[in-house]
Amino acid sequence: MLSRVADSIYWLNRYIERAENVARFVDVNLNLMLDVPSGMMTQQWEPLIMTTGDLPLFKERYGEPTAENVIQFLTFDADYPNSILSCVCMARENARSIREIISSEMWEEVNSFYYMVREAAQKQPQTTLPSFFTQVKLSSHRFAGVMDATMTHNEGWHFGHIGRLIERADKTARILDVKYFYLLPSAQWVGTPLDQIQWIALLKSASAYEMYRKCEHRITPSNVAEFLILNRQFPRAIAFCLDRMQRSLHEITTTPRGTWCNGAERSLGRLCSQLGYLTIEDVIETGLHEFLDRMQMEINRIGDELGTNFFGLESRAPSLVNSQS
């Protein structure tokens, strides 16, 4: 497979997954506004920008992190490369460049997604934002389903699958880190109803609330962290994403599991092995913030090595700060 084609399929999926993740946590925050005291709403919106790593850029262009400013920045700002609008535009450009490789149904889904977002960006109706974010999430799910159902599960499909999973793992690490390290104004809030509401919101931002409740009766920070980091059955948990990435990477290289033939395989295999022997007590003893910070760095390194080893170039996409992706 041409490196150009592999690169485009990989980033097509990363951009669509990124758009979905942005829609997911902005939508959850909109609903959170109903439960959080009005005086704390600035503290509720600023962490969303922290999740992207682009807080300095946001403050330079918008100033105060109000709900209106944050939503505009993350959703419809055409000059911000990680907004929903920009991500969907870039996804469509990648899909257009490989129309002869992907299925016609995949192209139609991306095209419909693009026109839906572009039309919403022109109107920007604040009253219909929840409906818009729902459409973004459903469009992403439809694309993933159509790709799985209509594209041969060959090297191209596996590159797309890796793109989707690496983006998902990175975002799960980021939202968990922001909640733990930034969100509460002081330790006095820990264990309060507000703290409980925020942990529920975090689970919902990963569509994990119902699945978590099936495993755990109580919402505690350590149990939530364990579920989102180490669970090997939930599709947005970091361990699940990295394990499925490793499977796809070995399908591409035909290297047996437990061995490696390039830097990306080695880094990913080492990270998966570490996660396989970790307990949440180990993570907490290390420090959850420190662990998640290192996890993001490792995921970024794997992304860089994928670009070097398979695409023959440095990462070319607009990046999150501290995330060359």
C-alpha positions in Angstrom: 0.0 0.0 0.0 1.2 3.5 -0.9 2.3 5.5 2.2 0.2 8.4 1.0 -2.9 6.2 0.9 -2.2 4.7 4.4 -1.6 8.2 5.8 -4.9 9.5 4.4 -7.0 6.6 5.7 -5.3 6.9 9.1 -6.0 10.7 9.4 -9.5 10.4 7.9 -10.5 8.2 10.9 -8.5 10.3 13.4 -10.3 13.5 12.3 -13.7 12.0 12.5 -13.0 10.5 15.9 -11.7 13.8 17.1 -14.8 15.6 15.9 -17.0 13.1 17.8 -14.9 13.4 21.0 -15.2 17.2 20.9 -19.0 17.0 20.4 -19.2 14.5 23.2 -17.6 16.5 26.0 -19.1 19.9 24.9 -22.5 18.3 24.9 -22.0 16.8 28.4 -20.9 20.2 29.7 -24.0 21.8 28.3 -26.1 19.4 30.3 -23.8 19.9 33.4 -24.8 23.6 33.4 -28.2 22.5 34.8 -26.7 21.0 37.9 -23.7 23.2 38.7 -23.9 26.5 40.6 -23.8 29.5 38.2 -20.7 30.9 39.9 -18.8 27.8 38.9 -19.6 27.8 35.2 -16.3 29.5 34.2 -14.5 26.7 36.0 -16.7 24.2 34.1 -15.8 25.6 30.6 -12.1 26.3 31.0 -11.3 22.6 31.5 -12.6 21.8 28.1 -10.0 24.0 26.6 -7.4 22.4 28.9 -8.4 19.0 27.5 -7.3 20.2 24.0 -4.1 21.7 25.3 -4.9 25.0 23.5 -5.8 27.2 26.4 -3.1 29.9 25.6 -4.4 30.1 22.0 -8.0 30.4 23.2 -7.2 33.2 25.7 -5.3 35.1 23.0 -8.2 35.0 20.7 -11.3 34.9 22.9 -10.2 36.0 26.4 -12.8 34.9 29.0 -13.8 31.1 28.8 -17.5 31.7 28.7 -19.9 29.0 27.4 -20.5 31.0 24.2 -16.8 31.5 23.5 -15.8 28.0 24.3 -18.5 26.5 22.1 -17.6 28.7 19.2 -13.9 27.9 19.5 -14.4 24.1 19.8 -17.3 23.8 17.4 -17.4 26.3 14.5 -14.1 28.2 14.5 -12.7 27.6 11.0 -9.3 29.0 12.0 -8.9 26.6 14.9 -7.6 23.3 13.5 -9.1 21.1 16.1 -12.7 22.5 16.0 -15.5 20.1 14.8 -15.8 22.1 11.6 -12.1 22.0 10.8 -11.8 18.3 11.7 -14.7 17.3 9.4 -13.3 19.5 6.6 -9.9 17.8 6.9 -11.6 14.4 7.1 -13.4 15.1 3.8 -10.2 16.2 2.1 -8.5 13.0 3.1 -11.4 11.0 1.9 -11.5 12.9 -1.4 -7.8 12.1 -2.0 -8.4 8.3 -1.7 -11.9 7.9 -3.3 -10.6 5.1 -5.4 -9.5 3.2 -2.3 -12.5 3.7 0.1 -16.0 2.5 -0.7 -18.6 4.8 -2.2 -20.7 4.4 0.9 -17.8 5.7 3.0 -17.4 8.8 0.8 -21.2 9.5 0.9 -21.1 9.3 4.7 -18.2 11.7 5.0 -19.7 14.1 2.5 -23.1 14.1 4.3 -21.3 14.7 7.6 -19.4 17.6 6.1 -22.5 19.4 4.6 -24.4 18.9 7.9 -21.6 20.5 9.9 -21.1 23.3 7.4 -24.8 24.2 7.3 -24.9 24.3 11.1 -21.8 26.5 11.2 -23.5 29.0 8.9 -26.6 29.1 11.1 -25.1 28.5 14.5 -28.5 28.1 16.3 -27.7 28.0 20.0 -31.1 26.5 20.8 -30.4 23.4 18.7 -26.8 22.7 19.8 -27.7 19.5 21.7 -29.4 18.2 18.6 -26.3 19.2 16.5 -23.9 17.4 18.8 -26.1 14.3 18.7 -25.9 14.4 14.9 -22.1 14.7 15.0 -21.8 11.6 17.3 -24.2 9.6 15.2 -22.4 10.6 12.0 -19.2 9.4 13.4 -20.7 6.1 14.5 -22.3 5.7 11.0 -19.0 6.2 9.3 -17.3 3.7 11.5 -20.1 1.1 10.9 -20.1 1.8 7.1 -16.3 1.4 7.0 -16.4 -1.9 8.9 -19.2 -3.2 6.7 -18.1 -2.0 3.2 -14.3 -1.9 3.2 -12.1 -5.0 2.8 -10.4 -5.6 6.2 -6.9 -5.3 4.6 -4.0 -3.0 5.4 -6.0 0.1 4.6 -8.8 -0.8 7.0 -6.3 -1.6 9.8 -4.6 1.8 9.3 -8.0 3.5 9.7 -8.8 1.4 12.7 -5.5 2.4 14.3 -6.2 6.1 13.6 -9.6 5.9 15.3 -8.3 4.0 18.4 -5.2 6.1 19.0 -7.3 9.3 19.0 -9.8 7.7 21.3 -7.1 6.5 23.8 -5.5 10.0 23.8 -8.9 11.7 24.5 -9.8 9.3 27.3 -6.5 10.0 29.0 -6.9 13.8 28.6 -10.5 14.1 30.0 -9.6 11.9 33.0 -6.5 13.9 33.7 -8.3 17.2 33.5 -11.1 16.1 35.9 -8.6 14.8 38.4 -6.0 17.5 38.2 -7.8 20.7 37.3 -11.6 20.6 37.7 -12.2 20.9 41.4 -11.3 24.3 42.9 -10.1 22.8 46.2 -9.9 19.6 48.1 -12.9 20.6 50.2 -15.1 19.6 47.2 -13.9 16.0 47.1 -16.7 13.6 48.0 -19.5 16.3 47.8 -22.5 16.1 45.5 -20.8 18.4 43.1 -17.8 16.0 42.9 -20.2 13.1 42.2 -21.9 15.1 39.4 -18.6 15.8 37.8 -17.5 12.2 37.9 -20.8 11.2 36.3 -20.3 13.8 33.6 -16.8 12.4 32.9 -18.2 8.9 32.5 -21.0 10.3 30.2 -18.4 12.2 28.1 -16.9 8.7 27.3 -20.4 7.1 26.9 -19.2 5.0 29.9 -21.9 5.7 32.5 -24.2 2.8 31.9 -21.4 0.3 31.3 -19.7 1.5 34.5 -22.9 1.1 36.5 -23.2 -2.5 35.3 -19.7 -3.2 36.9 -19.7 -0.9 39.9 -22.5 0.1 42.3 -20.7 3.2 43.7 -19.0 6.0 41.8 -15.5 6.5 43.3 -12.5 8.2 41.7 -10.4 5.0 41.8 -13.1 2.8 40.3 -13.8 5.3 37.5 -10.1 5.6 36.8 -9.7 1.8 36.8 -12.6 1.5 34.4 -11.4 4.1 31.9 -7.7 3.1 32.0 -7.5 -0.7 32.6 -10.8 -2.2 31.4 -10.2 -4.6 28.5 -13.8 -4.9 27.4 -15.1 -1.3 27.3 -14.3 0.2 23.8 -13.2 3.6 25.1 -10.9 2.4 27.9 -7.2 3.1 27.2 -6.2 -0.6 27.6 -8.9 -1.7 25.2 -7.9 0.8 22.5 -4.2 0.1 22.8 -4.7 -3.7 22.7 -6.8 -3.4 19.5 -4.3 -1.1 18.0 -1.6 -3.6 18.6 -3.7 -6.3 16.9 -4.2 -4.2 13.8 -0.5 -3.2 13.7 0.6 -6.9 13.7 -1.9 -7.6 11.0 -0.3 -5.0 8.8 3.3 -6.1 9.5 2.5 -9.8 9.8 4.9 -9.9 12.8 3.9 -12.4 15.5 2.5 -10.9 18.7 5.3 -10.6 21.3 7.8 -9.6 18.7 8.4 -6.4 16.8 10.0 -5.2 13.6 9.8 -1.4 13.9 9.7 1.4 16.5 5.9 1.7 16.5 5.4 -2.0 17.3 8.0 -1.9 20.0 6.6 1.1 21.7 3.0 -0.1 21.5 3.9 -3.6 22.6 5.9 -2.3 25.6 3.0 0.0 26.6 0.4 -2.8 26.3 2.6 -5.1 28.4 2.9 -2.5 31.1 -0.8 -2.0 31.2 -1.4 -5.7 31.4 0.4 -6.0 34.7 -0.8 -2.8 36.3 -3.4 -2.4 39.0 -5.2 0.8 39.9 -3.3 0.8 43.2 0.0 0.9 41.2 -1.4 3.9 39.2 -2.5 5.8 42.3 0.8 5.1 44.1 2.6 6.6 41.1 0.2 9.5 41.0 -2.8 9.5 38.6 -1.8 12.8 37.0 1.8 11.7 36.5 0.6 8.4 35.1 -1.8 10.0 32.6 0.7 12.6 31.6 3.2 9.8 30.8 0.5 7.9 29.0 -0.3 10.8 26.7 3.4 11.2 26.0 3.7 7.5 25.1 0.6 7.6 22.9 2.0 10.7 21.1 5.3 8.8 20.6 3.5 5.9 19.0 1.7 8.3 16.7 5.0 9.9 15.7 6.6 6.5 15.1 3.7 5.4 12.9 4.2 8.4 10.8 8.0 7.8 10.5 7.7 4.0 9.9 4.7 3.8 7.6 3.9 7.2 6.1 7.4 8.3 5.4 6.9 11.7 6.9 6.6 13.7 10.0 3.1 14.1 11.3 1.4 16.6 9.0 -1.9 17.3 10.8 -2.7 20.2 13.0 -1.7 19.2 16.5 -2.9 19.5 20.0 -0.4 21.1 22.2 1.9 18.3 23.6 0.3 15.9 21.1 1.9 15.9 17.7 -1.2 14.6 16.0 
